[in-house]
Amino acid sequence: MLMGAACIAGLFVLGIVAALVLVATPEPPLPAPKDVFDFTSLRKAPTDIDPPSLRRYPARDGEQLAYRIYDSASDRILIFIHGSSYHGGGYHALATALSLDGVAKVVLPNLRGHYMSGRRRGDVDYIGQYEDDLDDLIKFLRSSERLDGPITLGGHSSGGGLAIRFAGGAYAGDVSSYLLLAPIIPLSKAVKNGDAGGWAILHWKRLYGLLALNAIGIHGFNGLPIVAFNKPAKFWDGTETLSYSYRLNASYHPRHNYDADIRALAPRTLVLIGANDEAIDAEALRALMAADAPQAQMQILPNTSHFDVFSDPKALDVAAAWMRTLPETAGP
């Protein structure tokens, strides 16, 4: 009996050692730079209207986090979350179009760990902190900005993934509808080649080690980098965040049981994706949404890329038309 217990304990220790060895492995070399998404398309000025200045709201830990707000005749509030590596300023065209169209006041947060938000670029303090930060933002908009309209939570790419995670979490009651543009669900078959078409370079060995350690309650290594982004240096402007820690990356996307988060989406949900999306298989995403969220509306937009879906006027017209169907007073 004692020998059996000793063997089990020994295997447990060996498992921890093996996990630590995986965690300690060097980060893989980056592949040759590849412009996965055609970053030149973002250099075109989408509007001659200047973006509003950055504001700050207090998170529950005292950190002052950044956001922009675009006013509108509508009482509805669209909180729209940026995709990986960038920040809310990249969605100026979307916010301008939807706010001027009178469908929503648009709020663009810069997530903690990104440009001008948080103390450490590429890191958060714990898994799930983004949901807490969004809840704090909503409370601030209600109390300090005096906005009392219904809330739509939207997001592009990883931002859409975070919106799905939010739907499956403790604060889902704050939100009445979801606008998901090319949402990334990392463990699903919808992600092309498992690396978003070459955009996300994962440290797989470290990931497996951290998953094992977290499963037994060891979280002290979660601040280590786990993913880097393949953005060619010629497109850098100093505002991008080129790598994420394990805990930031986990906070940014649906939980490992992503089906449960998807099933939690509100009945009023629109999913848009381009037929030419470089990172996501549109048909695989359609199948996933049909299985887990049949109540959601989904459209695959022809001749539309991963960036077009949040910047092309035709795509924004589809989003605006859907938002006009949402009740102005019902829901949170």
N, C-alpha and C positions, 0 to 999 in steps of 0.2 A: 504493500500500500504506500509506504513512504517512498519506495523507489519509483513508483508510478507518479506520485506527486512531484518528485524531484525531476523526473523526465519531462513532465508537463511544464514545470517552471523553467527548465533548461531550454525547451523549445520556444517558450515565450521570450526569454532573454535573447535567444538567437534571432527570433523574428524582429525584435527591436533593433538589434545590431544590424541586421540586413537592411532594415528600413533606413537607419541612419547612414549606412554606406551609400544607399541610393540618393538620399538627400544631399550628401556631400559631394556627389559627382560633379565635375566641372560642367558649366553651361555649354550646350552644343554651339559650334560655330554657326554664325548666320550664313544663309545661302547668299548667292549673288543677288544684289539689289534688283528688285522687280517692282515695277509700277503696276500693282495688281488692279487698281481702281481708276487709272488715268487721272492722276492728281492735277494735270494741266487744266482739266475741266473746272476745278474749283477756283482757278485764278481769274476766271471771267467774272466781271462785276455783275451780280444778279440784280442789283437795284442801286439807284442813286441816293437812296435814303440812308443816312448814317444810323448805325445801331445805337440803341440807348446805352447809357453808361452802366457799368457794373454797380450793383448794390450788394449789400451784405445782410445775411440773416444769422442769428445765433443758433447753433446746434446745441443739443443738450449737454455736451461736454464743454461748452464755452467757445468752441471754435467758430470763427466768423467765416461762413461759406458764401461763395459768390453766385449771383444770378442776375439776369436781365429780365425786364418785364416790358411787353409791348401792349399798349392800351388798345381798347376796342370798344365799339358801341355795344357789343354783346356782354352779358353778365357771365357767360360761361368762361371757365378758366382751363386752358390747355397747358399742363406742365409737360414739356417735351425734353426728353433725356438724350444727350448726345451719344454718339458711338465711340468705340474704343480709340484711344490715343489722342482724340481731339477734345473739344470743349464746346460750350453752348454757342459761342460766336460763329461756328461753322454753319449754323442753321438760321442765319439772319434772313435769307430769302424765304424760307418756310414761315418764320414768325411774322415777317412783314406782310406776306401775301394773306395769311389767315386772319391776322388782326385787322388789316385794312378792308378785308372782305366782310368784316362784321360777324365772323363766326365764333371768335373767342379772343379773350385776352391771353396772350401767349407768354409763358414764363420759361426761360431757358436757364436752368442751373448749370454751373460748372461743378461737376461731382468732386467731392473730396479726393485729394491725390492727383488732381489735374490742374491745369493752368489757373493760377491765381486763387486756388481753393485748397485749404489744408496746409499742414506744415511739411509734409513729405510727399514729393512727387512719386506717383506709382505705388502708393501704399495707403492702407487704412488701419484702424486699430484692432478691428475684430470682424469676423465673418458676420454679415447681416447689418453692418453699420449704415450702408446706403439706405436700407429701408427706414432705419431710425432717422437719418438725415432728411429723407423725403417727408416723413411724418412731421418733423420739425418745421420744414418749409411750408407745408400745408397749414399748420397751426399759425405760423407767422403771417402768411397771406390772409388768413381769417382775422387775426387779432390786430396786426399792425398796418397792413395794406387795406383792411376793411373790405375785402373781397368775399362776397357771400354766395356767389353763383355755384352751380354744379361743376364738378371737376372731372375733366378727361385727362387721363395719364397716357402720354404718348412716348415714343422713343424710336430711334433708328438703330439698326444693327444690334450691338451689345446693349444700347439703350432700350431697344425693344425687348431684349432678354430680361433686363432689369424690371421693366414694367410687368412682364409675365411673373417674375419672382414676387413682385409686390402683390399681385393678385392672389397669390397663394399664401401670403403672410398675414400677420396680425393686424395690419392697418388697412386692409382691403376695403373696409367700410367707408374710408375717406373718399373713395373714387366711384363714379357711376358709369364710366365708359373708358374704353381703351382704343388708342390709335397706334397700331404697330406697323412700322415701315421696315421691311426686310429684317425681321427680328432674328437674332442669332441664338440658337439653342445648341450649345457646344457638343453635347453627347449624342445628339440626334443624327440620323442619316441625312438630314437636310443640309448639313455643313459640307461643302465640297471638299473632298480629299481629307477630311478631318482637320484641315488647317485653314479653312476659309480661302481656298484657292491660292495658298502660299502667303497669305497676310500674317497669320499668327504662327510663330515658331515656338512650339511648346517644348519645355524641358521634361520629357516624358518620364525619365528615371526618377527625377526629383518629385514629380507629381505622384508617382506610384508610392514612393516612400512617405510623402506627406499624407496621402490618403490613409496609409496604414497607421501612421502615428496618430492622426486625428481620430481614427476609429477607436483607439484605446485611450483617448483623452489627453494626448500630448500635443500641445498647440504652440510650443515655444519657438518653432522654426517656421511659422506661417508667414513671417515677414520676408522670407527669401523670395527672390524673383523666380517666376514660374513660366512667364511667356514674354517674348519680345516681338516687336512688330516690324515687318519688312517694308519700311518706308524709305525710299532712296534719299540720300543726304541732300540732293539738289532741291528737294521739296521741303526741307526743314525750315521752319521759321522761328523756332524757339518756344512755341506754344504747345507743341506736341509732347505727349508722354509715351516714351518708346518701350517701356517694359512695365510689367505689373507683378506685384507680389502674389503669392498664393491666396492670401485672404482678400485682397482687392478683387482678384479675378473671380473667386468664388462668390463674392458679394454682388458681382455685376451681372450674374446670369441665373437662370432658373436652377433650382436645387437638383441634385442628382436624380431624384424621382421627378423629372420635369413634367411628366404626364399629369401629376396632381396639380402643379401650378397652372398648367394650361387649362385643365378642367375648371379651375377656379375663376377664370376670366368672366367678366360680367356679360350678360346677354348682348349688351350694346358694345360690340367690338368689331373694328375693321382692321383687316390685315392686308397690306399692299406690298407687292414685290414685283420687281421687273423680270420679264422673261429672259433678259440678258444679264442677270445678276452674276457677278464674278465670284461671289463667296458662298452663295446659297443656291441649292437646287430648288427651283420654284415648285416643281411638281411634287417633290418629296415633302416640302413644307405644306403644300395643299393637302396631301394625304394625312400628314400629322395633325393638322388643324381639323380636318374632317372627322378624324377618329376621336380626338380629345375635346374639341370645342366646336361641335356642329352648329351651335347657336351663333358663332361668329360669321361675319361676312368676310369673304376673301376674294381678292381680284389679283390676277397676274396681268401686269401691264405690258403690252407689246413694245418692243424696241426701247426698253428701259433698263438702265444699269443700276448698280448698287448706290451710286451717287445721284443718278437721275430721280430716284424715287422720292427724294426730299428736296429737289431743286428744280426739276422740270415743271413748267407751268401746267402742263396737262395732268401730271400726277397730283399736283397741288389742287387742281380743280376737282379731282375725284375726292380727295380728302375733305375739301371744303363742302362739297355737295352732301357728303355723308354727315358731316358735323351739323349742317342745317336741319337735318332730320331729328336731331337730339332735342329732347325737351329742355327748355330754359330753366325750369324750376324743379323738376323731379330729381330725386336722388341726392347724394351727398354734395 
